[in-house]
Amino acid sequence: MHPDAWLVVIDPQRIFASPDSPWGSPMFPAVVEPVRRLAAVAGERTVVTRWVPGRDPQGSWKAYLEAWPFADVPDDDPLLGLVPELADLGRRVVSVPTFGKWGAELEAITGPTPHLVLTGVSTDCCVVSTALAAADAGATVTVVTDACAGSTPENHAAAMTVMSLYPPQITLATTDEVLNT
């Protein structure tokens, strides 16, 4: 992994990992080990993000939370907590009420045009939203294909196809490829 890269572990939360959650990814268990391998190398350059519902949602977010009332819980609800398998990575945590995690909070940690190595869940929602916004802002983005979990394997593949259309700003790589660069 490039020494100036920032590992971003997107939303490793119970709401996205639990098989009992309507938003639980069946792919999540498979990404834990690759994420831990990457974090072991990234060390202090690891950032964990969390999706939290907005306290006063406006526009489409209001309709979204009305459609998914189970997710409209306080920020400290256990449903929004980090999964135990990755909770120790959360020394730097960015919690925002948006799908995309690129914004002022993450930029304050990584700088304005960083190299981001993206992992996490869900490939077809929060990962792709983060990757596109970060690349558009000038970041160099590597999406780790085997360290991202989609809502379904088909949706994961579709999101990877979309992100593969943005080289050289966004590149796709496996955990082994990232660790060997």
Residue pairs with C-beta under 8 A, 6 or more apart in sequence:
1 7
1 38
1 41
1 42
1 117
1 178
1 179
1 181
2 115
2 181
4 45
4 114
4 115
5 42
5 45
5 114
5 115
5 116
5 117
5 142
6 42
6 45
6 46
6 47
6 109
6 110
6 114
6 115
6 116
6 117
7 38
7 39
7 42
7 45
7 46
7 47
7 117
7 119
8 46
8 47
8 48
8 49
8 101
8 106
8 116
8 117
8 118
8 119
8 120
8 130
9 35
9 39
9 46
9 47
9 48
9 49
9 86
9 89
9 119
9 120
10 49
10 101
10 118
10 119
10 120
10 121
10 126
10 127
10 130
11 49
11 50
11 51
11 101
11 120
11 121
11 122
11 126
12 35
12 48
12 82
12 83
12 85
12 86
12 89
12 120
12 121
13 50
13 51
13 79
13 80
13 81
13 82
13 83
14 21
14 78
14 79
14 80
14 81
14 82
14 83
15 21
15 23
15 24
15 51
15 71
15 79
15 80
16 23
16 24
16 25
16 28
16 51
16 121
16 122
16 149
17 24
17 25
17 28
17 29
17 83
17 121
18 24
19 26
21 70
21 79
22 68
22 70
23 68
23 71
23 122
23 151
25 121
25 122
25 149
25 150
25 151
26 152
26 153
27 121
27 149
27 150
27 152
27 153
27 156
28 83
28 121
28 149
30 146
30 149
31 119
31 120
31 121
31 146
31 147
31 148
31 149
32 83
32 85
32 86
34 119
34 144
34 146
34 147
34 175
35 86
35 89
35 119
35 120
35 147
36 85
36 86
36 89
37 175
37 179
38 117
38 119
38 144
38 147
38 175
38 178
38 179
39 46
39 89
41 179
42 117
44 91
46 89
46 91
46 92
47 92
47 93
47 94
47 106
47 109
47 110
48 82
48 86
48 89
48 90
48 92
48 93
48 94
49 93
49 94
49 95
49 96
49 101
49 106
49 120
49 126
49 130
50 80
50 82
50 93
50 94
50 95
50 96
51 80
51 95
51 96
51 97
51 98
51 99
51 126
52 75
52 80
52 95
52 96
52 97
53 65
53 71
53 72
53 73
53 75
53 97
54 61
54 65
54 97
55 97
57 64
57 65
57 97
61 97
65 71
65 72
70 79
71 79
73 79
73 80
75 95
81 87
82 89
82 90
82 93
92 109
94 101
94 105
94 106
94 109
96 103
96 105
98 129
99 125
99 126
99 129
99 130
100 126
100 129
100 130
100 132
100 133
101 126
101 129
101 130
102 116
102 130
102 133
102 134
102 137
102 139
103 133
107 137
110 116
110 139
112 137
112 138
113 137
113 138
113 139
113 140
114 139
114 140
115 139
115 140
115 141
115 142
116 130
116 134
116 139
116 140
116 141
116 142
117 142
117 144
117 178
118 127
118 130
118 131
118 141
118 142
118 143
118 144
118 148
119 127
119 144
119 147
119 148
120 126
120 127
120 147
120 148
120 149
121 127
121 148
121 149
121 150
122 149
122 150
122 151
122 155
123 148
123 149
123 150
123 151
123 155
123 156
123 159
123 160
124 150
124 151
124 155
124 156
124 158
124 159
125 151
127 143
127 148
127 159
128 159
128 162
128 163
131 141
131 143
131 163
131 166
131 170
132 163
132 166
132 170
134 141
135 141
135 166
135 169
135 170
139 169
140 168
140 169
141 169
141 170
141 171
142 170
142 171
142 172
142 173
142 178
143 160
143 163
143 170
143 171
143 172
143 173
144 173
144 174
144 175
144 178
145 160
145 172
145 173
145 174
146 174
146 175
147 175
148 156
148 160
149 156
150 156
150 157
150 159
160 172
163 170
163 172
164 170
164 172
173 181
